[in-house]
């Protein structure tokens, strides 16, 4: 049974937002049906939700990674609808929400230069803007909920059928049952979107679960850059973020997907992100993982077309009392494919970081080239890092390189920088910025500046930010 809220504050929310509809904590078949009914979905999507729910019920919580025993799925609220709908003018967005997104993302002056931008709170979009010339060119940028209604033929074909099926893992199945929001991006053949599309996520309700679904389709010879950022207030109760991202890179298309998450340390961040890359396509993953109590994220590229390429750049910061388990997966499923993985982690206090990577070259896929490098920097004696690489090479005519390092900041480097007039924390921050340089170079300028600022504040006092 759903909860109807009349209070303007809602229940346990950090912002004074008005909630018109929430499901009760916990998940049952009734919960799934209520979510679908609240959205007015067609029968085929409800059937997919119910199928995913049955798969979810039959799968155990994974135990091969970080400890998830503190996550109580029966205490999570799976859907929340705000009063008011989606706005096309940023001025019309409620002031409390605008303030939070201004803190989270780029300022309004910068947002005007984006190809499109959106903002999502809990289960729904509250803002969307797309340049008219892109809409005229056939570019689609909208919530996935709207795409179900307006472009059902495309969603039916691609939604959790060809990339991330609900059978993939327990949280993918849970996502398939209760998903809400996320971005639907369609780039027509030959269209090149020169400036990024951008979407912001905010979880506000206490003990909430956010399950946005991003579906990005880049048709042949097209190009797009998509960027998302997310945050949440800190609560004593655990929250859950379990997104699914499905990206289809068609022949000679180029996609850059950038994600910067700064969830609070009460959030379990358990996502499934995957791309399928066709002939001579190029997929670039850029990830900055700053917050969350526990994070498990392993973006995957399936290189199924000859000459397909993928780059993965992943940077994580494990603060005191947090666990970052991440890495990348690359499947070379066609000859002449190329991949490059750079994964770096920084551990402060008692932070724990782990790299889990899979590199697979299928039999018959000759002339593949792959490079994997994972580095960890420990800033405290209690910090820990571990590496779990898996390589399945089923073809002889390939070039594979793997490197891994774990280290601390050397006294010699600190002494040298401090002898040039820097304080100890300034010197440490400078060294760390150099360590994460691959990510900073891949980020838009405003995000690179904020990332550097975050590093400085964490080194001055771990846990001060987030």
C-alpha positions, 0 to 999 in steps of 0.5 A: 500500500502506498503512503499519501503525504500532505506535509510539505516537508515530507518524512525525514527529508533534508530539504523542505520538498513536497511529496505527493506519493511514496511507496511504503518501505520494502519491496513486494509485487504490490510495490512493483505494481504501484510504481508502474500504475503511478507512472501510467505505464503500458502493460509490456513495461509492467510485465518486464518489471514483474519478470525482473522482480521474480528474478530478484527474488531468486538471486542471493545478495553477492558475497564475493565483494564488500560486506553488504550485510548493513543494507536492509532492502526491506527498509528502503523506500523505492519510489517517491513522487514530488509535487509539481512536474518537469520544468523547461525554465530553470527559474521555475524550479523550486528554490531549495532544489536549485540551491542544491543543484548549484552546489552539485553541478556547474553554475547557470552561466556554464549550463547555458553552453551545454547541449542539454541539461536535466535535473532529477530528484528522487524518482523524477525529473524536475528540469530539462533543457535541450538546444532547439537545433539539436531537437531539429536534428533529431536528437532525443534527450528526455527522461526514460519514463517519457521515452516509454510513452513517446518512443516505445518501439525503441525502448522495447528493443533496447531496454534490458534486452541486449546489454544488461539483462535482469538476470545479470545480478541481483541488483540489476534484477531489483533495478528492472523491477523498480527503476524510475527516471534516468536519461534516454539519449538517441543520437541520429546517424551522422549527428555530432553533438559538440558540447555535453549533455548533462544530468544531475541526480539528488536523493533527498528522502531518508532511507531512499532508493534511487534506480535511474535507467540511462539508455544511450543509443549513438547511431552510425557516424554520430558523436556525443558526450554525456555527463552525470553528477550525483549527491545526497544528504547524510543520514543515519539510515542507509540509502541505496543507489542502484542504476543501470546504464546501457550504451550502444555505440554503432559503427564509427560512432563515438561516445564519452560517458562521464560520471562524478558521484559524491554520495554521502557516507550513508549510501550504498552505491551498487550499479551496473554499467555496460556498453556494446561497441560495433565496428570502429566505434569508440567508447570512453568511460570516465569515472570519479567516485568520491562518496558513498559508504560502499561502492561497487562499480565495474563499467564494461565494454563489449567490443563486438565489431572489428576495430572497436575501441574502449578507454576506461579511466576510473579514479576513486577516493576511499575516505575513513570508514568507506569501501570502494570496490571498482574497476573495469571489464572489457570483452574483446569479441572481435578481431583488431579491437583495442582497450586501455584501462587506467584505474587509480585509488586514493585511501585516507584514514581507514578507507579500503579500495579494491580493483576488480577487473576482467579482460577477456579476449575471445578465441579467433579475435586476433590482433587485439591490443589491451593495456591495464594499469591499476595504481593505489596511493595510501595516505594513512597507515590504516588504509588498505588496497587490494587488486583482483585482476582476471585475464582470460586470453583465448587467442595467441596473436594479441598484445596484452600489458598489465601493471599494478602498483601500491605505494605511499607518498615518499618522504623525499617528495614531501621534503623537496616540495616543503623545501620550496615553501609548501606546507605539508598538506599543500605538498600532499595535495599537489602530489595527489593531483599529479596522481589523478592527472589522467582523470583531471585531463578528461574532465570538463574544466569546472569539474576538474577544478572542483575535483582538485578542491575536493582533494585539498579539503579531504587532505586537510581533514578526512571526512570534511567533505561529502 
